[in-house]
Amino acid sequence: MKSDDFYKKLRATLLETTRFPTDYLYKFIVPTQGESVKEIEQIFDHLGAVITTKASSKGKYTAVSIKVNLPSADAVIEKYKEAAKVKGVISL
């Protein structure tokens, strides 16, 4: 899980560079085995997110890209924090 300092810096950067509401693109790498892909998808359920997945060449990992319209920098960070709880997730 990322530190509070990381999220503070991310929030400051988002506020400086992004006009909200905006479409935000999340990218995650998760293990293909288990429920990780489903768990990531459920975090963005009912938000109108466009989710695409692509398995790695050996099938061990899955890349998950999620484009979703969010109202604020805090909403972006909230979703990152929720995703960080998924076992084996890597946020890009």
DSSP file (Angstrom, degrees, kcal/mol; ACC not computed):
  #  RESIDUE AA STRUCTURE BP1 BP2  ACC     N-H-->O    O-->H-N    N-H-->O    O-->H-N    TCO  KAPPA ALPHA  PHI   PSI    X-CA   Y-CA   Z-CA
    1    1 A M              0   0    0      0, 0.0     2,-0.1     0, 0.0    80,-0.1   0.000 360.0 360.0 360.0 143.1    0.0    0.0    0.0
    2    2 A K        -     0   0    0      1,-0.1     2,-0.1     2,-0.1    82,-0.0  -0.340 360.0-107.2 -74.7 156.5    1.2    3.5   -0.8
    3    3 A S     >  -     0   0    0      1,-0.1     4,-1.6    -2,-0.1     5,-0.2  -0.333  24.7-110.6 -80.9 164.7    2.1    6.0    1.9
    4    4 A D  H  > S+     0   0    0      1,-0.2     4,-2.3     2,-0.2     5,-0.2   0.853 119.3  58.5 -61.5 -35.1    0.0    9.0    2.9
    5    5 A D  H  > S+     0   0    0      1,-0.2     4,-2.5     2,-0.2    -1,-0.2   0.899 102.4  53.5 -61.9 -40.4    2.8   11.2    1.4
    6    6 A F  H  > S+     0   0    0      1,-0.2     4,-2.5     2,-0.2    -1,-0.2   0.936 110.8  45.7 -58.6 -47.0    2.3    9.6   -1.9
    7    7 A Y  H  X S+     0   0    0     -4,-1.6     4,-2.6     2,-0.2    -1,-0.2   0.850 110.5  53.6 -68.7 -34.2   -1.4   10.3   -1.9
    8    8 A K  H  X S+     0   0    0     -4,-2.3     4,-2.3     2,-0.2    -1,-0.2   0.926 111.8  45.3 -63.6 -44.0   -0.8   13.9   -0.8
    9    9 A K  H  X S+     0   0    0     -4,-2.5     4,-2.5     2,-0.2    -2,-0.2   0.906 112.7  50.9 -65.7 -41.7    1.6   14.5   -3.7
   10   10 A L  H  X S+     0   0    0     -4,-2.5     4,-2.8    -5,-0.2    -2,-0.2   0.921 110.0  50.1 -61.4 -43.9   -0.8   12.8   -6.1
   11   11 A R  H  X S+     0   0    0     -4,-2.6     4,-2.5     1,-0.2    -2,-0.2   0.930 111.0  48.5 -60.5 -46.1   -3.7   15.0   -4.9
   12   12 A A  H  X S+     0   0    0     -4,-2.3     4,-1.7     1,-0.2    -1,-0.2   0.913 113.0  48.1 -60.9 -43.2   -1.6   18.1   -5.4
   13   13 A T  H  X S+     0   0    0     -4,-2.5     4,-2.2     1,-0.2     5,-0.2   0.920 111.4  49.9 -63.8 -44.4   -0.6   17.0   -8.8
   14   14 A L  H  X S+     0   0    0     -4,-2.8     4,-2.1     1,-0.2    -2,-0.2   0.909 110.3  50.2 -61.5 -42.1   -4.1   16.2   -9.8
   15   15 A L  H  < S+     0   0    0     -4,-2.5    -1,-0.2     1,-0.2    -2,-0.2   0.839 114.7  45.0 -66.2 -31.9   -5.4   19.6   -8.6
   16   16 A E  H  < S+     0   0    0     -4,-1.7    -1,-0.2    -5,-0.2    -2,-0.2   0.821 125.7  28.0 -78.4 -32.4   -2.7   21.4  -10.6
   17   17 A T  H  < S+     0   0    0     -4,-2.2     2,-0.4    -5,-0.1    -2,-0.2   0.535 109.9  65.0-111.6  -8.4   -3.0   19.4  -13.8
   18   18 A T     <  -     0   0    0     -4,-2.1     2,-0.6    -5,-0.2    55,-0.1  -0.947  59.1-148.0-128.4 137.8   -6.6   18.2  -14.1
   19   19 A R        -     0   0    0     -2,-0.4    -4,-0.1     2,-0.1    53,-0.1  -0.910  42.8-104.7-102.2 120.5   -9.9   20.0  -14.4
   20   20 A F  S    S+     0   0    0     -2,-0.6     2,-0.2    -5,-0.1    52,-0.1  -0.672  95.9  46.7 -98.8 150.8  -12.7   18.0  -12.6
   21   21 A P  S    S+     0   0    0      0, 0.0     2,-0.3     0, 0.0    -2,-0.1   0.571  87.2 151.9 -68.4 154.6  -15.0   16.3  -13.4
   22   22 A T  E     -A   70   0A   0     48,-2.2    48,-2.8    -2,-0.2     2,-0.6  -0.981  53.3-101.9-149.9 158.3  -12.8   14.4  -15.8
   23   23 A D  E     -A   69   0A   0     -2,-0.3     2,-0.4    46,-0.3    46,-0.3  -0.771  43.7-164.5 -79.9 124.8  -12.3   11.0  -17.4
   24   24 A Y  E     -A   68   0A   0     44,-3.1    44,-2.3    -2,-0.6     2,-0.6  -0.927  10.4-144.6-116.9 138.2   -9.5    9.3  -15.5
   25   25 A L  E     -A   67   0A   0     -2,-0.4     2,-0.3    42,-0.2    42,-0.2  -0.899  14.3-169.8-107.3 117.0   -7.6    6.2  -16.7
   26   26 A Y  E     -A   66   0A   0     40,-3.1    40,-2.5    -2,-0.6     2,-0.4  -0.792   1.8-165.3 -98.2 145.4   -6.5    3.7  -14.1
   27   27 A K  E     +A   65   0A   0     -2,-0.3    65,-3.0    38,-0.2     2,-0.3  -0.992  12.0 172.1-133.8 129.0   -4.1    0.9  -15.0
   28   28 A F  E     -AB  64  91A   0     36,-2.6    36,-3.0    -2,-0.4     2,-0.5  -0.944  23.6-149.3-131.9 152.1   -3.5   -2.1  -12.8
   29   29 A I  E     +AB  63  90A   0     61,-2.3    61,-2.1    -2,-0.3    34,-0.2  -0.995  27.9 171.2-117.9 127.8   -1.6   -5.4  -13.2
   30   30 A V  E     -A   62   0A   0     32,-2.5    32,-3.1    -2,-0.5    59,-0.1  -0.953  40.9 -92.5-134.6 154.2   -3.2   -8.3  -11.2
   31   31 A P  E     -A   61   0A   0      0, 0.0     6,-0.4     0, 0.0    30,-0.3  -0.430  30.1-140.6 -62.2 138.8   -2.6  -12.1  -11.0
   32   32 A T  S    S+     0   0    0     28,-2.5     5,-0.2     4,-0.1    29,-0.1   0.890  81.4  78.2 -69.5 -39.6   -4.8  -13.9  -13.5
   33   33 A Q  S    S+     0   0    0     27,-0.5     3,-0.5     2,-0.1     2,-0.2  -0.388  91.9  14.3 -69.6 147.3   -5.5  -16.7  -11.0
   34   34 A G  S    S-     0   0    0      1,-0.2     3,-0.2     2,-0.1     4,-0.2  -0.488 109.2 -53.2  89.4-158.8   -8.0  -16.1   -8.3
   35   35 A E  S  > S+     0   0    0     -2,-0.2     4,-2.6     1,-0.2     5,-0.2   0.263  93.9 109.8-105.2   8.3  -10.5  -13.3   -7.9
   36   36 A S  H  > S+     0   0    0     -3,-0.5     4,-2.3     1,-0.2     5,-0.2   0.880  79.4  48.2 -58.7 -43.6   -8.3  -10.3   -8.3
   37   37 A V  H  > S+     0   0    0     -6,-0.4     4,-2.3    -5,-0.2    -1,-0.2   0.933 114.3  47.2 -62.6 -45.2   -9.6   -9.2  -11.7
   38   38 A K  H  > S+     0   0    0      1,-0.2     4,-2.2     2,-0.2    -2,-0.2   0.884 110.2  52.9 -63.3 -39.7  -13.2   -9.5  -10.5
   39   39 A E  H  X S+     0   0    0     -4,-2.6     4,-1.3     2,-0.2    -1,-0.2   0.915 109.5  48.2 -64.1 -42.9  -12.4   -7.5   -7.3
   40   40 A I  H >X S+     0   0    0     -4,-2.3     4,-0.8     1,-0.2     3,-0.5   0.931 111.6  50.4 -62.2 -45.2  -10.8   -4.7   -9.3
   41   41 A E  H >< S+     0   0    0     -4,-2.3     3,-0.8     1,-0.2     4,-0.2   0.884 106.2  55.8 -60.8 -38.5  -13.9   -4.6  -11.6
   42   42 A Q  H >< S+     0   0    0     -4,-2.2     3,-0.9     1,-0.2    -1,-0.2   0.795  96.7  64.2 -66.9 -28.1  -16.2   -4.5   -8.6
   43   43 A I  H << S+     0   0    0     -4,-1.3    -1,-0.2    -3,-0.5    -2,-0.2   0.847 111.1  37.4 -61.2 -33.2  -14.5   -1.4   -7.2
   44   44 A F  T X<>S+     0   0    0     -4,-0.8     3,-1.4    -3,-0.8     5,-0.7   0.289  88.1 131.4-103.9   8.4  -15.7    0.5  -10.3
   45   45 A D  T < 5S+     0   0    0     -3,-0.9    -3,-0.1     1,-0.2    -4,-0.0  -0.327  72.7  16.6 -61.6 143.0  -19.1   -1.2  -10.6
   46   46 A H  T 3 5S+     0   0    0      3,-0.1    -1,-0.2     1,-0.1    -4,-0.0   0.634  99.7  98.0  68.3  18.1  -22.0    1.2  -11.1
   47   47 A L  T < 5S-     0   0    0     -3,-1.4    22,-0.4     2,-0.1    -2,-0.1   0.371  97.8-111.4-110.4   2.0  -19.8    4.2  -12.1
   48   48 A G  T   5 +     0   0    0      1,-0.2    -3,-0.1    -4,-0.2     2,-0.1   0.758  59.0 169.1  74.3  23.9  -20.2    3.8  -15.9
   49   49 A A      < -     0   0    0     -5,-0.7     2,-0.7    19,-0.1    19,-0.2  -0.390  35.2-136.7 -72.3 145.0  -16.6    2.7  -16.2
   50   50 A V  E     -C   67   0A   0     17,-2.8    17,-2.5    -2,-0.1     2,-0.5  -0.923  28.4-169.3-100.4 116.6  -15.2    1.3  -19.4
   51   51 A I  E     +C   66   0A   0     -2,-0.7     2,-0.4    15,-0.2    15,-0.2  -0.922  10.4 179.6-115.6 128.6  -13.0   -1.7  -18.4
   52   52 A T  E     -C   65   0A   0     13,-2.6    13,-2.8    -2,-0.5     2,-0.3  -0.967   6.5-165.3-124.8 145.1  -10.7   -3.6  -20.6
   53   53 A T  E     -C   64   0A   0     -2,-0.4     2,-0.3    11,-0.2    11,-0.2  -0.942   7.0-175.4-128.5 151.0   -8.5   -6.5  -19.7
   54   54 A K  E     -C   63   0A   0      9,-2.0     9,-3.2    -2,-0.3     2,-0.1  -0.942  20.2-135.4-147.9 123.1   -5.5   -8.2  -21.5
   55   55 A A  E     -C   62   0A   0     -2,-0.3     7,-0.3     7,-0.2     5,-0.0  -0.465  29.0-109.1 -75.9 148.1   -3.7  -11.3  -20.3
   56   56 A S    >   -     0   0    0      5,-3.1     3,-1.1    -2,-0.1    -1,-0.1  -0.230  38.4 -97.0 -68.3 167.1    0.0  -11.4  -20.4
   57   57 A S  T 3  S+     0   0    0      1,-0.3    -1,-0.1     2,-0.1    -2,-0.1   0.820 127.7  38.5 -59.7 -32.6    1.8  -13.6  -23.0
   58   58 A K  T 3  S-     0   0    0      3,-0.0    -1,-0.3     0, 0.0    -2,-0.0   0.478 109.7-123.2 -96.1  -3.5    2.2  -16.4  -20.5
   59   59 A G  S <  S+     0   0    0     -3,-1.1    -2,-0.1     2,-0.2   -27,-0.1   0.543  79.8 116.0  79.2   6.2   -1.2  -15.8  -18.9
   60   60 A K  S    S+     0   0    0    -28,-0.1   -28,-2.5   -29,-0.1   -27,-0.5   0.838  77.1  30.5 -77.4 -32.5    0.1  -15.3  -15.4
   61   61 A Y  E     -A   31   0A   0    -30,-0.3    -5,-3.1   -29,-0.1     2,-0.4  -0.857  66.5-147.8-125.6 159.1   -1.0  -11.7  -15.1
   62   62 A T  E     -AC  30  55A   0    -32,-3.1   -32,-2.5    -2,-0.3     2,-0.5  -0.996  11.6-141.5-127.8 131.7   -3.8   -9.6  -16.4
   63   63 A A  E     -AC  29  54A   0     -9,-3.2    -9,-2.0    -2,-0.4     2,-0.5  -0.793  18.5-163.6 -88.5 131.3   -3.6   -5.9  -17.3
   64   64 A V  E     -AC  28  53A   0    -36,-3.0   -36,-2.6    -2,-0.5     2,-0.4  -0.972   5.8-171.5-120.7 120.0   -6.8   -4.0  -16.3
   65   65 A S  E     -AC  27  52A   0    -13,-2.8   -13,-2.6    -2,-0.5     2,-0.4  -0.934   5.0-172.8-110.8 133.5   -7.4   -0.6  -17.8
   66   66 A I  E     -AC  26  51A   0    -40,-2.5   -40,-3.1    -2,-0.4     2,-0.6  -0.980   9.3-169.3-132.5 121.1  -10.4    1.4  -16.4
   67   67 A K  E     +AC  25  50A   0    -17,-2.5   -17,-2.8    -2,-0.4     2,-0.3  -0.947  22.9 159.7-110.2 122.5  -11.6    4.7  -17.8
   68   68 A V  E     -A   24   0A   0    -44,-2.3   -44,-3.1    -2,-0.6     2,-0.6  -0.998  41.2-119.6-145.8 143.8  -14.1    6.4  -15.5
   69   69 A N  E     -A   23   0A   0    -22,-0.4   -46,-0.3    -2,-0.3   -49,-0.0  -0.746  37.0-176.6 -86.1 124.0  -15.5    9.9  -15.1
   70   70 A L  E     -A   22   0A   0    -48,-2.8   -48,-2.2    -2,-0.6     3,-0.0  -0.927  27.6-141.1-125.8 149.1  -14.8   11.2  -11.6
   71   71 A P  S    S+     0   0    0      0, 0.0     2,-0.3     0, 0.0   -51,-0.1   0.667  75.6   6.4 -83.2 -17.4  -15.8   14.4   -9.8
   72   72 A S     >  -     0   0    0      1,-0.1     4,-1.6   -50,-0.1     3,-0.1  -0.979  69.6-104.0-159.5 165.7  -12.6   15.2   -7.8
   73   73 A A  H  > S+     0   0    0     -2,-0.3     4,-2.4     1,-0.2     5,-0.2   0.869 119.7  57.6 -62.0 -37.4   -9.0   14.4   -7.0
   74   74 A D  H  > S+     0   0    0      1,-0.2     4,-2.3     2,-0.2    -1,-0.2   0.867 103.5  52.3 -63.2 -35.8  -10.2   12.9   -3.8
   75   75 A A  H  > S+     0   0    0      2,-0.2     4,-1.7     1,-0.2    -1,-0.2   0.884 108.6  51.1 -66.8 -38.4  -12.5   10.5   -5.7
   76   76 A V  H  X S+     0   0    0     -4,-1.6     4,-1.7     1,-0.2    -2,-0.2   0.943 112.8  45.2 -61.3 -48.2   -9.5    9.4   -7.8
   77   77 A I  H  X S+     0   0    0     -4,-2.4     4,-2.4     1,-0.2    -2,-0.2   0.871 107.0  58.9 -66.0 -38.3   -7.4    8.7   -4.7
   78   78 A E  H  X S+     0   0    0     -4,-2.3     4,-2.1     1,-0.2    -1,-0.2   0.908 106.7  47.8 -57.1 -43.0  -10.3    6.9   -3.0
   79   79 A K  H  X S+     0   0    0     -4,-1.7     4,-2.5     2,-0.2    -1,-0.2   0.878 109.3  53.1 -68.5 -37.5  -10.4    4.3   -5.8
   80   80 A Y  H  X S+     0   0    0     -4,-1.7     4,-1.9     1,-0.2    -1,-0.2   0.920 109.7  49.2 -60.8 -42.2   -6.6    3.9   -5.7
   81   81 A K  H  X S+     0   0    0     -4,-2.4     4,-0.5     2,-0.2    -2,-0.2   0.888 111.2  48.9 -65.6 -39.2   -6.9    3.1   -2.0
   82   82 A E  H >< S+     0   0    0     -4,-2.1     3,-1.1     1,-0.2     4,-0.3   0.922 111.8  49.1 -64.4 -43.5   -9.7    0.6   -2.6
   83   83 A A  H >< S+     0   0    0     -4,-2.5     3,-1.9     1,-0.3    -2,-0.2   0.834  99.4  66.8 -65.7 -32.3   -7.7   -1.1   -5.3
   84   84 A A  H 3< S+     0   0    0     -4,-1.9    -1,-0.3     1,-0.3    -2,-0.2   0.718  92.0  63.3 -62.7 -19.9   -4.6   -1.3   -3.1
   85   85 A K  T << S+     0   0    0     -3,-1.1     2,-0.3    -4,-0.5    -1,-0.3   0.614  79.0 102.3 -79.6 -12.7   -6.5   -3.7   -0.9
   86   86 A V  S X  S-     0   0    0     -3,-1.9     3,-1.7    -4,-0.3     2,-0.1  -0.574  86.1-106.3 -75.5 130.9   -6.7   -6.3   -3.7
   87   87 A K  T 3  S+     0   0    0     -2,-0.3    -1,-0.1     1,-0.3    -2,-0.1  -0.351  97.3   2.8 -62.9 126.2   -4.2   -9.1   -3.2
   88   88 A G  T 3  S+     0   0    0      1,-0.2    -1,-0.3    -4,-0.1     2,-0.1   0.486  89.5 151.9  82.9   3.9   -1.3   -8.9   -5.7
   89   89 A V    <   -     0   0    0     -3,-1.7     2,-0.5    -6,-0.2    -1,-0.2  -0.417  28.3-163.8 -72.7 142.2   -2.4   -5.7   -7.4
   90   90 A I  E     -B   29   0A   0    -61,-2.1   -61,-2.3    -2,-0.1     2,-0.4  -0.995  10.5-148.6-122.4 121.8    0.2   -3.3   -8.9
   91   91 A S  E      B   28   0A   0     -2,-0.5   -63,-0.2   -63,-0.2   -65,-0.0  -0.774 360.0 360.0 -91.2 132.2   -1.0    0.2   -9.7
   92   92 A L              0   0    0    -65,-3.0   -64,-0.1    -2,-0.4    -1,-0.1   0.400 360.0 360.0-105.4 360.0    0.7    1.8  -12.7
